[in-house]
Amino acid sequence: MSWFETLRTGLDAVRHNRLRSGLTVLGIMIGIAAVILTVGLGQGAQNQVTSEINALGTNLLTITPGSSTSSSGIRQGFGSASTLTQDDANALMSKTVAPDIKAVAPVDSTSESLSDSVNSNTWTTTINGSTPSWETVRNRTITQGRFIDNQDVTDHTAVAVMGSDTASELFGGLDPVGQTVNINGIPFSVIGVLDSVGSSSSTAGADQDDQVVVPISTAMERIFGTSDLSSILVQATSAGTLPGAYQEADAELLALHDITTATDADFSITSEASLVSTSTSVDRTLTILLGGIAAISLLVGGIGVMNIMLVSVTERIREIGLRKALGARPSLIRRQFLLEASALGLGGGALGAALAVAGAVLLPHAVGYPIALSGLATAGAIIIAIGIGLVFGVYPASRAARLAPIDALRSE
């Protein structure tokens, strides 16, 4: 019997028991879909976190003040001290001191209530006093107007650049550029609107489209009333020089603050790359865990394949005996039953892949997380489904091949 005849006979046997075959295929389909969607969900989460962190700035280091102690002796958290100054930021800009640092942006931030001069709308958001380097370090662009420049900083100009959400909340459908907004009772002219990048899970859910950037000199003089910095943003020349930039910034600030022991530092430096690494590690662990759970359903599907094939062998004992009496070799009998098992695996794998594709389209709207399907992973899942059919079909096929013709023909 040729391979084609063997395949045709096997498919006829599968079609003859539609309900039983369908239930077996259903088990494999659910397992394959679960595995593909689990891997896709994990990959989608990794991609989302990486995208969000990249939106904060490429090759970014964030330097924040250390902790402080209140008059009652209670230690505050990191960032509560006033240990960073404009002089620290200026020192890090030196190529002699820090050759691996590309740009430095001092930042002083606070939350303030804003009101527009047209409709008297109010909105509370984060006010960032910074320099023109903020745009480069944060990897942002301007969609309307312009960003603050060095002349604005030198002249202490009362100008502001808004995030897209902030501009929408205050001015609605009006063009915000050229409008006036009051910050802390001081009128600022809106000169630009930032591009939209969305919120970021790496900054405690902060909405990067809801903020205002003003010249740091104006902010310190007319809004904050202080010369201390909330943070210093440092951009390395490349991803490869990020560790070097970290060491250079750390060494320079320790020297400026007259600190000889690194553990006594009154500041902290965090890297966005470390956030990506940590988040990716967590996502990978969860993906493996969920994938393991999904693999259990594949095992159940495989047991279903073995069960139906054993039942098929039992029902077709006389057929097997007759064929062996007519000269069919054991390898031919084994091949037919393995092809039947493979067909069940292929059917379940193909339907499972189709279900996974449909789930990848519909589920993100329900769960709020993206699902990134991989063509390679999907093809691999289908191959695994066929393999499951083969592995769990070996025993039934071998049992059928070992039947003695005389025993099979006289069975009832």
Buried (B, 14 or more C-beta within 10 A) or exposed (E): BEEEEBBEBBEEBBEEBEEBBBEBBBBBBBBBBBBBBBBBBBBBBBBBBBEBBBBBBBBBBBBBBBBBEEEEEEEEEEBBBBBBBBEBBEBBBEEEBBEBBBBBBBBBBBEBEBBBEBEEBEBEBBBBBBBBBBBBBBBBEBEBBEBBBEEBBEEBBBBBBBBBBBBBBBBEEBEBBEBBBBBBEEEBEBBBBBBEBEBBBBBEEBBBBBBBBBBBBBBBBBBBEEEBBBBBBBBBBEEEBBEBBBEBBBEBBBEBBEBEEEEEBBBBBBBBBEBBEEBBEEBBEBBEEBBEEBBEBBEEBBBBBBBBBBEBBEEBBEBBBBBBEEEBEBEBBBBBBBBBBBBBBBBBBBBBBBBBBEBBEEBBEEEEEBBBBEEEBBEBBBEBBBBBBBBBBBBBBBBBBEBEBEEBBEEE
